[in-house]
């Protein structure tokens, strides 16, 4: 496929925006206010936003505003103001993670294009299709996807695909990391990730103390493959990085698209972590993908960054312009300029005089008019209508050229705002008023953990899909007799063509009488709905406000676990747009990763279980699912059984079992159904803390 592909640059500051645009970026993404995933970047205030809008509009550079954090109910008024600013300055799209924010945008600014942020963890066909059907024009695909998995989405869903091609890689799938929240109350989902993964973690298996730190990504040498895939946008990570980095990255990809060899030494020096990786795209995972920022990396970059800084102010000649120069006796000379968008301006000069020596010829006129260096214009065509024997001095033609380009720039800089309908937007919702004792639910990792006591006390028990499928013909009689209580828990990750991979299994369990599904990903919702299951949301949907509850209810979710990043007070204050519960027991899942942090060589002899230790000696469990992905769990279990009076008002409580034995599961159930025992080495999670 041969199509135009976009270079998308990070603009964490006005200076970085200039660096990206002047180096040849086709679009920039930026934050405004407090609701973007890089709140610690300089971002843009009102004045800088207005200046950027005029600058980018004049040059035909698109602006994508990041409104891609999770928000609380009390913050919806602030979100409304950000949406109004996006409309006022005519941004080309808004990136969204929170479906509540999506709902506000749809109501207040229905004309604004929506892009699904990588924080939505879109990594398969079903997720991309669901968002396309909801009105999103573009999805930012997960960085963990391989070439073939990207192809599956692009081939099957008519939505624009944006792919990260350069910059930092998170260890965890974006939007599913809670480690920064639990360790330091700074949520990556709310734009304040403290990057604990870059700190020392070891598995004792040859990871050199950086078991959660990946090298930076670059696909600068895969540009041809990305074009053939039909990818729309090449996204460069780095809103926290300096302008020189942005300039180097954009220049490298501009060179690659032009068929030139990019300057890898410059790219590496601008920023890297002991080199780059292409592991996910190439489908080659392992220890070679891991790395940290070394002193040598910093030293190597200092000279190169100074060199880059010296050339960042030069404009990239991106806008084609056509000149028509007319010179007739008795009339002022006239220069007309027209751009590709149909804008046309004119400038008049003096009446030409008869030439004494050298009359103005088309060649001389071309020589003056083609001098657009230093501007963002490039001359595409010059037409001259010249009466013979007349002269227009070069200085006058130069002045005419400057005048028409200034006029053209002023016209191109005009902002067309989007209509904004936010005056009557509903931002407050009825709360749960009927105080009631929540019922219990359980989620297990193996069928062996499902005990008679669990079947007695829990209304719904989620069992991994692969576990159910493997035991369909030999289910224990007690489970078969209570099959209406069993739900299939979809895998947290199912890359590429998930429907092809999961549909046969889902049809088999449905035929066996299992009609409930739990899922924490929007792709799982779409697939389950298509097959007629009753859908229950997991914590991975990241629901933190009342509007999001309503949006997921509209998608067909019957009830859900809300985000465990909510405080107890915030969780209780959500509206009544859908029944919901909280995760009330278990080792909290902090990360889900495609690259195993405890794998030394192959998976062959691995027990699909390992342990990580941080620099303080704290331990974290690592559990693998079908050798496809790993989950990292907190070492201490969340325990709220002795806070039972504070749990009233929720629809249900989820007990989340990972490595517990059946006897340990029953002991927990005893605590939550009769009298709680005093337990040591527990955590209250984030329910009594204030996640920023």
TADAGI-V366029 format. One record per residue. RES is the residue in one small letter. SS is DSSP state (~ for helix, > for strand, _ for the rest). NEAR is the number of other C-alpha atoms within 8 Angstrom. Layout:
BEGIN
res=<RES RES>
ss=<SS SS>
near=<NEAR NEAR>
END
This chain:
BEGIN
res=<x x x x x x x x x x x x x x x x x x x x x x x x x x x x x x x x x x x x x x x x x x x x x x x x x x x x x x x x x x x x x x x x x x x x x x x x x x x x x x x x x x x x x x x x x x x x x x x x x x x x x x x x x x x x x x x x x x x x x x x x x x x x x x x x x x x x x x x x x x x x x x x x x x x x x x x x x x x x x x x x x x x x x x x x x x x x x x x x x x x x x x x x x x x x x x x x x x x x x x x x x x x x x x x x x x x x x x x x x x x x x x x x x x x x x x x x x x x x x x x x x x x x x x x x x x x x x x x x x x x x x x x x x x x x x x x x x x x x x x x x x x x x x x x x x x x x x x x x x x x x x x x x x x x x x x x x x x x x x x x x x x x x x x x x x x x x x x x x x x x x x x x x x x x x x x x x x x x x x x x x x x x x x x x x x x x x x x x x x x x x x x x x x x x x x x x x x x x x x x x x x x x x x x x x x x x x x x x x x x x x x x x x x x x x x x x x x x x x x x x x x x x x x x x x x x x x x x x x x x x x x x x x x x x x x x x x x x x x x x x x x x x x x x x x x x x x x x x x x x x x x x x x x x x x x x x x x x x x x x x x x x x x x x x x x x x x x x x x x x x x x x x x x x x x x x x x x x x x x x x x x x x x x x x x x x x x x x x x x x x x x x x x x x x x x x x x x x x x x x x x x x x x x x x x x x x x x x x x x x x x x x x x x x x x x x x x x x x x x x x x x x x x x x x x x x x x x x x x x x x x x x x x x x x x x x x x x x x x x x x x x x x x x x x x x x x x>
ss=<_ _ _ _ _ > > > > > > _ _ ~ ~ ~ ~ ~ ~ ~ ~ ~ _ _ _ _ > > > > > > _ _ _ _ _ _ _ _ _ _ _ > _ ~ ~ ~ ~ ~ ~ ~ ~ ~ ~ ~ ~ ~ ~ _ _ > > > > > > _ _ _ _ _ ~ ~ ~ ~ ~ ~ ~ ~ ~ ~ ~ ~ ~ ~ ~ ~ _ _ _ _ > > > > _ _ ~ ~ ~ ~ ~ ~ ~ ~ ~ ~ _ _ _ _ _ > > > _ ~ ~ ~ _ _ _ > ~ ~ ~ ~ ~ ~ ~ ~ ~ _ _ _ _ > > > _ _ _ _ _ _ ~ ~ ~ ~ ~ ~ ~ ~ ~ ~ _ _ _ > > > > > > > > _ _ _ _ _ _ _ _ _ _ _ ~ ~ ~ ~ ~ ~ _ _ _ ~ ~ ~ _ _ _ _ _ ~ ~ ~ _ _ > > _ _ _ _ _ _ _ > _ _ _ > _ > > > _ ~ ~ ~ ~ ~ ~ ~ ~ ~ ~ _ _ _ > > > > _ _ _ _ _ _ ~ ~ ~ ~ ~ ~ ~ ~ ~ ~ ~ ~ ~ ~ ~ _ _ _ _ _ _ ~ ~ ~ ~ ~ ~ ~ _ _ _ _ _ > > _ ~ ~ ~ ~ _ _ _ _ ~ ~ ~ > _ _ _ _ ~ ~ ~ ~ ~ ~ ~ ~ ~ ~ ~ ~ ~ ~ ~ _ _ _ _ _ _ _ _ _ > > > > > > > > > _ _ _ _ > > > > > > > > _ _ _ _ > > > > > > > > _ > > _ _ _ _ _ _ _ ~ ~ ~ ~ ~ ~ ~ ~ _ _ _ _ _ _ _ > > > > > > > > > > _ _ _ > > _ _ ~ ~ ~ ~ ~ ~ ~ ~ ~ ~ ~ ~ ~ ~ ~ ~ ~ ~ ~ _ _ _ _ _ _ _ _ _ _ _ _ _ _ _ _ _ _ > _ _ _ _ _ _ _ > > > > > _ _ _ ~ ~ ~ _ _ ~ ~ ~ ~ ~ ~ > > > > > > > ~ ~ ~ ~ ~ ~ ~ ~ ~ ~ _ _ ~ ~ ~ ~ ~ _ ~ ~ ~ > > > > _ _ _ _ _ _ > _ ~ ~ ~ ~ ~ ~ ~ ~ ~ ~ ~ ~ ~ ~ _ _ _ _ > > > > _ _ ~ ~ ~ ~ ~ ~ ~ ~ ~ _ _ _ > > > > _ ~ ~ ~ _ _ _ _ ~ ~ ~ ~ ~ ~ ~ ~ ~ ~ _ > > > > > _ _ _ _ _ _ ~ ~ ~ ~ ~ _ _ > _ _ _ > > > > > > > > > > > > > > > _ _ _ _ _ _ _ _ _ _ _ _ _ _ _ > > > > > > _ _ _ _ > > > > > > > _ _ _ > > > > > > > > > > > _ ~ ~ ~ ~ ~ ~ ~ _ _ _ _ > > > > > _ _ _ _ _ ~ ~ ~ ~ ~ ~ ~ ~ ~ ~ ~ ~ _ _ _ _ _ _ _ _ > > _ _ _ _ _ _ _ _ _>
near=<6 6 6 5 9 10 14 13 17 15 16 17 12 11 8 15 15 10 14 17 16 13 13 11 15 12 13 16 12 15 16 14 9 5 16 14 14 11 12 7 9 7 13 14 8 6 7 9 11 9 8 10 14 11 9 13 13 13 10 8 12 11 13 13 13 14 15 13 13 12 12 9 11 5 8 10 8 7 10 10 8 11 11 10 8 11 14 9 12 11 13 9 11 14 13 15 15 14 11 13 14 11 11 11 11 8 10 11 15 7 6 12 9 13 13 14 12 13 11 10 13 13 14 15 15 14 14 15 10 11 11 13 7 6 7 13 10 12 16 13 14 12 9 9 13 10 9 7 12 12 10 12 13 14 7 7 10 7 12 11 13 13 12 12 12 13 12 10 9 8 10 10 15 11 10 12 13 12 9 15 14 10 7 7 12 14 14 14 12 14 13 13 11 8 7 7 9 9 10 10 13 13 14 5 8 6 13 6 8 14 13 10 13 13 16 13 12 11 9 11 7 7 11 8 7 9 12 9 10 12 14 10 12 13 12 14 11 11 11 8 8 7 11 13 12 15 15 12 11 15 11 13 12 11 11 13 9 6 6 7 6 10 7 7 6 9 13 11 14 12 10 14 13 10 8 11 10 10 9 11 10 8 8 8 9 11 8 7 10 13 11 11 9 8 6 6 13 11 7 9 12 9 7 11 12 8 8 11 8 7 7 12 8 8 10 10 9 9 11 10 13 11 13 11 13 10 13 11 9 6 9 11 14 11 14 12 14 12 12 8 4 6 10 9 10 9 10 9 9 7 9 14 8 8 10 5 4 6 12 14 8 8 6 9 12 9 8 10 12 8 6 10 8 6 8 12 11 12 11 7 7 11 7 9 8 11 8 7 8 14 11 11 7 9 6 9 12 10 8 12 10 8 9 14 9 8 9 14 9 9 9 10 12 9 9 7 8 10 7 8 9 10 4 5 9 5 7 5 9 6 8 11 5 5 8 8 9 11 9 12 12 13 11 14 10 9 9 6 11 10 9 7 8 12 13 6 9 12 9 10 13 13 15 13 12 6 10 12 10 7 8 9 5 5 8 6 6 7 10 8 6 9 9 7 10 13 13 13 11 10 9 8 6 10 9 13 13 12 9 7 8 8 9 8 9 10 9 9 12 9 7 7 8 12 9 11 14 13 16 11 11 12 13 12 13 11 10 12 11 7 8 6 10 11 15 12 14 11 13 10 11 9 11 14 12 13 11 14 13 11 11 10 12 7 7 9 13 11 11 13 12 16 12 11 11 13 13 8 8 9 11 9 8 12 12 10 9 11 10 11 12 13 13 12 12 12 13 9 10 12 13 14 11 10 9 9 8 12 11 9 5 7 7 4 5 8 5 8 9 10 10 12 12 11 8 5 6 8 10 11 12 14 11 11 9 5 8 7 13 14 12 12 13 12 9 8 12 13 11 9 9 8 7 9 5 5 9 10 12 15 11 11 13 14 12 12 13 8 5 9 7 10 7 8 12 11 8 8 11 10 11 10 7 6 7 9 6 5 5 4 6 9 8 9 10 14 11 8 8 7 11 7>
END
